[in-house]
Amino acid sequence: MNPGRWLVLGLLGILLLGCSDFPSDERAMQLGNRFYQAMARGDLDRALSLFSSEQPPGKWDARLKQIQAQLGAPLAYQLTHYVTNSPYRGRFYTLDFSVRYDHDRVAAETLTLYNNGDDDRLDIVSYAVIAPGVK
């Protein structure tokens, strides 16, 4: 085969890999913003609605209440890092935040979002908090 054809086929393959129907990184960041806005308002129902419905009912309810009781309401948050990953099926979006709570307590938090690739739904599938005194 002609070397020029290999180049064209390679470039076409790269272009096709870049085309996807996955939600944009911007949408993932917006979901993170909606989560922290809901938590700041104390609207746990809204925050919980952003989690995957495939998770066991009540799994995150107790955790959000625990964090709220231990840290209070978030006063400010800032995205510090994000990465996307498409391992086999679907796409994961990992968003790291620095979050300031009442009494100047600061937490490092990670939201992991997932889209299965079949539709445009984006859900929180994991939420981790690292802060002094939080278990």
N, C-alpha and C positions, 0 to 999 in steps of 0.2 A: 504494500500500500504506500502511496505517496506520503512523504513526511508532512507535507502541507495539510493533507487530510487529517492526519493524527492531531495536528495543532488545532484545526477547526473543530474536530470532535471533542477534544479536550476542553476547549473554551466553551463549547455548547454545553458540555456536562457541568462545568462550573456554574454557568448561568442558570441551568435548571436546578441545581442544588440551592442556589440563592433565592429561587422563587418558591414561595410556600404560602399556604393558606393559614399559617399560624398567626395568632394575635401579635401585634407589634410590641416591641420592648416598651414603647410609650404607654400602651394599654396596661401592661403589667405594672408600670410605675404608678399609673392612675389608680389601679386597684389597691396598691399599697397606701396611697394617699387616702382613699376612701376608708380603708381599715383604720388608720390612725385618727382620722376625723371622727369616725364613729366612736372609737375608744375615748377620745377627748371629751365627747359629749356624754359619755356614759351610756351610749346606745348599744348595749351588748347584742340585742336582737339583730341590729343592722350589721354589726361586726361578724356575728355568727353566720349571717346569710351569705357571707363571702367565702366561707369554707366549703369544701367539697361535700356534696350530699352523699357521697360514697363512704364517708367516714361514719363510724358508729354514732348514733344519736347521743348527744350529751357529752361526747368526748372532749370537745373544746369549751363547752359551757363552764365547767368547773375550773378549767385552767385559766380562762379569761377572768373569772371572778377572783381566783387566787391572786393573779398578777395585779388586778385592780386593788385588792385589799392590801397587798404588800407594797405596792409602789404608788398607788393613787392614779390620777388621770395623767396621760401624757400632755405636757405643756408645749413641747416642740420636738420635732423629729427631722432628721436629715438623712437622705440616702447617701451611704458612704461607698457602696460597691454593688454592682450587679453583674450577673453572668447568665447566659442562656445555654442550655444543653439539650440536644436531641439524641438521646442514646439509642433507642430502638424504635419506639413508637411514641409519638407525641413530643411535647417540648416542655422542659422545666425552666422556670425563671427563678433565680435565687437573688433576692434583694436583701442587702444588709443595711441596717439603719442604726444610727446613734440617736437614742431617745432620751430626752430630759423629762423627768417626772417632778411631782411636787417635792419640796424640800431639797431641790438641786440634786436629786439622785439621777444618775445616768446609767442607762442600760445599753448593751450591744444586743441587737435583735435581728433575727433572720426570718423572713417570710419566704417560703417556697411555694410557688404557684405552678399549676399544671394545666396544659391543654392537650387533649387526646388526639388532636388532628382531624377528628371527624366533624367538628363544628367550631364555632368561635368562642365557646364557653371557656372561661379562665377562672380557676378556683384556687383558694389557698389549701394546700395539702399538709403543710407543716409550719409551725411557729415556734421559734426557740428564743428564749430570753436569758441573757447572762447579765446578772447584776448582783451586787452584794446583798445577801439575805434572801435571795429568791431561790427556791428549790425547784 
